[in-house]
Amino acid sequence: MGNVLVLYDSKSGNTAKMADYVAQGAKDIEGTQVRLRSAEEASADDIFWCDGLAVGSPTYVGVVSWRMKRFWDEIVPETWGKVDGKIACTFSSSGGWGGGAEMTCLSLHIMLMNFGFLVFGIPDYVGEAFTLHYGAVVAREPKREEEIAACQRLGKRLAQWVAVYVDGRKEHLPGPIDKR
Ligand SMILES: Cc1cc2nc3c(=O)[nH]c(=O)nc-3n(C[C@H](O)[C@H](O)[C@H](O)COP(=O)(O)O)c2cc1C
């Protein structure tokens, strides 16, 4: 059954809280094995192990944090050219709405695409006027119901796509999109 890695960087704990909710969402799909790793503790082996990965970074000057960038830069010699085709998605915590969290998700997408990962977004709404088209984004820590739901939905959808496309468990195809 599918292996999901939730990889995150977090200095003051906000992205780490998002990562916990993403991992929780992935566990909603039975049979999914979930690993939660910070960029400082993760290794190339975690990337080889997973079928799907959710990558989260705080927004630093509008893009990915240097610690997360360093992780990917350092594992290039071991992994590049050997890990393409895994399913990936992203999340970010910023200091404020409009502070660049979606751009951070996109900067993570660029790095992931360089490795050949299959990056996806989510069209669903998880609350009133609250969605995650480019990944889950939150200002500071996830507190409100819809902020937590966005993180959980991201992890669940990742596990669903892994179940469908890696394990061939078509019963896990998501239903019609959630519009609010
Ligand atoms: C070096 C640095 C750069 C930052 N740049 C931005 C930024 O461009 N936009 C923003 O909204 N917040 C910015 N912030 C705030 C963080 O994104 C925010 O506090 C986030 O919640 C931190 O996540 P963490 O608790 O997981 O470390 C910055 C913080 C630091 C330390």
The ligand as a Tripos MOL2 file, in Angstrom:
@<TRIPOS>MOLECULE
LIG
   31    33     1     0     0
SMALL
NO_CHARGES

@<TRIPOS>ATOM
      1 C1         13.6760   35.2810    7.0620 C.3       1 LIG1
      2 C2         12.1730   35.3930    7.0970 C.ar      1 LIG1
      3 C3         11.5080   35.8480    5.9780 C.ar      1 LIG1
      4 C4         10.1240   35.9600    5.9780 C.ar      1 LIG1
      5 N1          9.4880   36.3900    4.8500 N.ar      1 LIG1
      6 C5          8.1400   36.4870    4.8370 C.ar      1 LIG1
      7 C6          7.4600   36.9000    3.6490 C.ar      1 LIG1
      8 O1          8.0410   37.1820    2.6150 O.2       1 LIG1
      9 N2          6.1170   37.0050    3.7050 N.ar      1 LIG1
     10 C7          5.3960   36.7150    4.8360 C.ar      1 LIG1
     11 O2          4.1640   36.8050    4.8240 O.2       1 LIG1
     12 N3          6.0150   36.2870    5.9620 N.ar      1 LIG1
     13 C8          7.3570   36.1490    5.9770 C.ar      1 LIG1
     14 N4          7.9930   35.6900    7.1000 N.ar      1 LIG1
     15 C9          7.1740   35.2130    8.2310 C.3       1 LIG1
     16 C10         7.0300   33.6770    8.2160 C.3       1 LIG1
     17 O3          6.6690   33.2120    6.9470 O.3       1 LIG1
     18 C11         5.9400   33.2490    9.2020 C.3       1 LIG1
     19 O4          6.2620   33.7100   10.4950 O.3       1 LIG1
     20 C12         5.7210   31.7600    9.2180 C.3       1 LIG1
     21 O5          4.5240   31.4720    9.9120 O.3       1 LIG1
     22 C13         6.8730   31.0310    9.8780 C.3       1 LIG1
     23 O6          6.6500   29.6590    9.8080 O.3       1 LIG1
     24 P1          7.2970   28.6410   10.8610 P.3       1 LIG1
     25 O7          6.6600   28.9380   12.2010 O.co2     1 LIG1
     26 O8          6.9600   27.3000   10.3430 O.co2     1 LIG1
     27 O9          8.7750   28.9070   10.8880 O.co2     1 LIG1
     28 C14         9.3740   35.6010    7.1300 C.ar      1 LIG1
     29 C15        10.0610   35.1380    8.2720 C.ar      1 LIG1
     30 C16        11.4410   35.0380    8.2580 C.ar      1 LIG1
     31 C17        12.1450   34.5030    9.4740 C.3       1 LIG1
@<TRIPOS>BOND
     1     1     2 1
     2     2     3 ar
     3     2    30 ar
     4     3     4 ar
     5     4     5 ar
     6     4    28 ar
     7     5     6 ar
     8     6     7 ar
     9     6    13 1
    10     7     8 2
    11     7     9 ar
    12     9    10 ar
    13    10    11 2
    14    10    12 ar
    15    12    13 ar
    16    13    14 ar
    17    14    15 1
    18    14    28 ar
    19    15    16 1
    20    16    17 1
    21    16    18 1
    22    18    19 1
    23    18    20 1
    24    20    21 1
    25    20    22 1
    26    22    23 1
    27    23    24 1
    28    24    25 2
    29    24    26 1
    30    24    27 1
    31    28    29 ar
    32    29    30 ar
    33    30    31 1
@<TRIPOS>SUBSTRUCTURE
     1 LIG1         1 GROUP 0 **** ****
